[in-house]
Amino acid sequence: MHPYLVRIIDTPEFQRLRYIRQMGSVYFVYPGASHNRFEHSIGVAHLAGELVQALNRQYLLHEDPKLKALLYGQTDESKPLITEDEGLCVQIAALCHDLGHGPFSHQFDDLFIPKVVEKLSTELEKEIPDGEMKREKETKKNTLENWTHEEQSGSMLEMLIGNISDTECRAFIDTHKDFIKELIDPRGE
């Protein structure tokens, strides 16, 4: 596992995934279904790394005749389809894709968040009367109504950057955070 992935795993934001069940409330019916988001995310990061390597191998073998020469002892190297930095970003995105989940996983998204949106929308209506700052009110309301755990995962990624003590790792993630967030939530802004 890449050292940057370990640095991310060591942050409090990532460690909280140990307490969020992958299967939500299914655990209460099937106690053996006890997987958590922590385990799941580490597995997804591993598989993402394997996928990047497989794509690069297949690309180089089938699309680049130079690799065949390389495999038989020549030193003329070919450029991979996915660079090392891009591959690491894919693994970081895979590792962090569930950071935005709340308790009980998707039930949190489907049951709790709409209630919060409704309550906050009501408070927003009281806070900003009709006619005053209408655009700001609509923007806030749309933000609440369109909340997703994927978007929240991107926000959590930004938070966790500050908790990484390794300056080289922190700089890498900060430099590539927009790409990583896009990998986590391709529908995002």
DRENRODO-662226 format. One line per 2 residues: number of its first residue (from 1); their letters; for each residue x, y negated, z negated of C-alpha. Coordinates in steps of 0.05 Angstrom, whole numbers, plus 32768, in hexadecimal, padded with zeros to 4 digits. Layout:
<recs>
NUM = A = X/Y/Z ~ ...
</recs>
This chain:
<recs>
1 = MH = 8000/8000/8000 ~ 801B/7FBB/8012
3 = PY = 8033/7F93/7FD6 ~ 8004/7F59/7FE7
5 = LV = 7FC8/7F88/7FE0 ~ 7FE2/7F9C/7F9B
7 = RI = 7FE7/7F52/7F88 ~ 7F9E/7F49/7F9C
9 = ID = 7F88/7F87/7F76 ~ 7FAA/7F6B/7F38
11 = TP = 7F7F/7F2C/7F37 ~ 7F43/7F24/7F08
13 = EF = 7F15/7F17/7F43 ~ 7F26/7F5B/7F61
15 = QR = 7F28/7F80/7F1E ~ 7EDF/7F6D/7F11
17 = LR = 7ECC/7F9D/7F4A ~ 7EDB/7FD6/7F19
19 = YI = 7E99/7FC5/7EF7 ~ 7E6D/7FBF/7F34
21 = RQ = 7E4F/8000/7F4B ~ 7E53/8011/7F95
23 = MG = 7E11/8035/7F92 ~ 7DEC/8000/7F69
25 = SV = 7DB5/801E/7F3E ~ 7DB9/8062/7F61
27 = YF = 7DE8/8074/7F28 ~ 7DAC/8077/7EF8
29 = VY = 7D8B/80AD/7F22 ~ 7DCB/80D1/7F39
31 = PG = 7E00/80C8/7F02 ~ 7E34/80EA/7F2E
33 = AS = 7E2E/80AF/7F5F ~ 7E5D/8085/7F35
35 = HN = 7E89/8064/7F69 ~ 7E9B/801C/7F5E
37 = RF = 7EAC/7FE2/7F8D ~ 7EF5/7FE4/7F74
39 = EH = 7F00/802B/7F8D ~ 7ED9/801E/7FCD
41 = SI = 7F00/7FDF/7FDF ~ 7F43/8001/7FD5
43 = GV = 7F2C/803A/8002 ~ 7F13/800B/8037
45 = AH = 7F55/7FE5/8037 ~ 7F7B/8027/8040
47 = LA = 7F4E/803C/807A ~ 7F55/7FF7/809A
49 = GE = 7FA0/8000/8099 ~ 7F9A/8045/80B8
51 = LV = 7F6C/8028/80EE ~ 7F9D/7FF0/80FF
53 = QA = 7FD5/8023/8105 ~ 7FAB/8052/8130
55 = LN = 7F95/8019/815E ~ 7FDD/8003/8167
57 = RQ = 7FF5/804B/8174 ~ 7FBF/8057/81A8
59 = YL = 7FCA/8014/81C9 ~ 8015/801F/81CD
61 = LH = 800F/8066/81E6 ~ 7FDA/805B/821A
63 = ED = 7FE6/8013/8230 ~ 8030/800A/822A
65 = PK = 805E/8038/8251 ~ 809A/801B/822C
67 = LK = 8085/8041/81ED ~ 808C/8083/820F
69 = AL = 80D4/8070/821D ~ 80DC/8059/81D5
71 = LY = 80C3/809B/81BB ~ 80F9/80BF/81E2
73 = GQ = 8133/8097/81C7 ~ 8134/8054/81EB
75 = TD = 8133/8013/81C2 ~ 8106/7FE8/81EE
77 = ES = 80CD/7FD7/81BF ~ 8086/7FC4/81D2
79 = KP = 8059/7F91/81B0 ~ 8020/7FB0/8188
81 = LI = 7FD8/7F9F/8194 ~ 7FD0/7F87/814C
83 = TE = 800B/7F63/812C ~ 8024/7F75/80E6
85 = DE = 8007/7F34/80C9 ~ 7FC4/7F41/80EB
87 = GL = 7FC3/7F88/80D1 ~ 7FD1/7F6F/808B
89 = CV = 7F98/7F3D/8092 ~ 7F6A/7F75/80A7
91 = QI = 7F7E/7F9C/8069 ~ 7F75/7F5F/803B
93 = AA = 7F30/7F53/8059 ~ 7F1E/7F9C/804F
95 = LC = 7F36/7F99/8007 ~ 7F10/7F59/7FF8
97 = HD = 7ED0/7F65/8020 ~ 7EA8/7F75/7FE1
99 = LG = 7EC2/7F40/7FB2 ~ 7E80/7F19/7FB8
101 = HG = 7E54/7F51/7F9F ~ 7E2F/7F47/7F5E
103 = PF = 7E17/7F7A/7F2B ~ 7DEF/7FB4/7F48
105 = SH = 7E0B/7FA4/7F8D ~ 7DD6/7F9A/7FC3
107 = QF = 7D9D/7F99/7F91 ~ 7DBE/7F5A/7F77
109 = DD = 7DBB/7F3D/7FBD ~ 7D74/7F53/7FCC
111 = LF = 7D52/7F46/7F89 ~ 7D7A/7F16/7F5E
113 = IP = 7D95/7EE5/7F92 ~ 7D50/7ED4/7FB0
115 = KV = 7D37/7EC3/7F6A ~ 7D73/7E97/7F5E
117 = VE = 7D68/7E75/7FA1 ~ 7D1F/7E69/7F90
119 = KL = 7D30/7E4C/7F4C ~ 7D69/7E20/7F67
121 = ST = 7D3E/7E09/7FA1 ~ 7D08/7DF3/7F70
123 = EL = 7D3C/7DCE/7F46 ~ 7D58/7DAF/7F86
125 = EK = 7D12/7D96/7F98 ~ 7D0E/7D74/7F54
127 = EI = 7D55/7D5A/7F57 ~ 7D50/7D3A/7F9C
129 = PD = 7D0A/7D1D/7FAA ~ 7CED/7D1F/7FF0
131 = GE = 7D09/7CE9/801D ~ 7D48/7CE0/7FF5
133 = MK = 7D87/7D01/8010 ~ 7D5B/7D30/8039
135 = RE = 7D96/7D4B/8061 ~ 7DBE/7D5C/8022
137 = KE = 7D81/7D7F/8004 ~ 7D76/7DA9/8043
139 = TK = 7DC0/7DBB/8047 ~ 7DC1/7DD3/7FFF
141 = KN = 7D80/7DFA/8008 ~ 7D9A/7E1C/8048
143 = TL = 7DDB/7E2D/8024 ~ 7DB4/7E4F/7FEC
145 = EN = 7D84/7E73/801B ~ 7DBC/7E8E/8047
147 = WT = 7DE9/7EA7/800F ~ 7E0B/7EEA/801D
149 = HE = 7E3B/7F14/7FF5 ~ 7E6A/7F12/8031
151 = EQ = 7E6D/7EC6/802D ~ 7E77/7ECB/7FE2
153 = SG = 7EB0/7EFC/7FEF ~ 7ED3/7EC6/8017
155 = SM = 7EC8/7E94/7FDE ~ 7EE4/7EC7/7FAC
157 = LE = 7F20/7ED2/7FD9 ~ 7F2F/7E87/7FD4
159 = ML = 7F29/7E8B/7F88 ~ 7F56/7EC7/7F82
161 = IG = 7F8E/7EA6/7FAB ~ 7F9B/7E7A/7F6E
163 = NI = 7FA3/7EB6/7F41 ~ 7FDB/7ED6/7F6A
165 = SD = 801E/7EC6/7F49 ~ 8048/7EDE/7F85
167 = TE = 8051/7E9D/7FAC ~ 8062/7EC1/7FED
169 = CR = 8023/7EEB/7FE9 ~ 7FF9/7EAF/7FD6
171 = AF = 8015/7E87/8010 ~ 8007/7EC0/8041
173 = ID = 7FBF/7EC7/802C ~ 7FB4/7E7C/8029
175 = TH = 7FD0/7E75/8070 ~ 7FA4/7EAD/808B
177 = KD = 7F66/7EA3/805F ~ 7F39/7E8A/8097
179 = FI = 7F49/7EC7/80C2 ~ 7F3F/7EF5/8086
181 = KE = 7EFD/7ED4/8075 ~ 7EE6/7EDC/80BE
183 = LI = 7EF7/7F26/80BB ~ 7ECE/7F2C/807B
185 = DP = 7E93/7F04/8096 ~ 7E94/7EFD/80E3
187 = RG = 7E50/7EDA/80E0 ~ 7E6B/7EA5/80B0
189 = E = 7E7A/7E5D/80C1
</recs>
